[in-house]
């Protein structure tokens, strides 16, 4: 999915999609009762990431897995905008992951 969508996709859409994939993986870890899993497992890191509120903390916990996700898809998550500024789909995804359940209109 990432291989097809990332090259021409818009960051504000892709970051939400990756955050959704991470939320799904976290919910599967919870459903499987993997809280007793090894402390440094991906499932454990995802579950811990759902409990933090700072994107840098999420990055510390699951960045290696997200990098591997993009690497497996053979696409780059680091980009440069039209003005030459560098940005990261991964970092934007962590922000979306944290705010997944926020509904400011409520």
C-alpha positions, 0 to 999 in steps of 0.5 A: 500500500505504501509503495503505491501511495507514497511517491505522489501522495500528499503528506497530510493524507499519508501521515494519517494513513500511517498513523491509522496503520499504527493504531490498528497494530496497537489495537491488535496487540491489545486484543492479543493480550500481548501486554505480557510480551517482552518489554522491548517488543514492537507490541509493547512499544506500540502499547506504550506509544498509545499512552504518551502525548509527545511525538518525540516519545512516540518516535523513541518507541516505534521509529525503527519499526516505522523506518522498516515499514517504509524500507519494506515498501521501498519508499522514502519517508523523508521529503523536500517541499517546493521551497526546499525545506526538508520534512518527514512523513514519519514525524507527521505520522507520530503527531497524527498517531497521538491525536488519533482520538481527538475530536476538537468539535466535541 
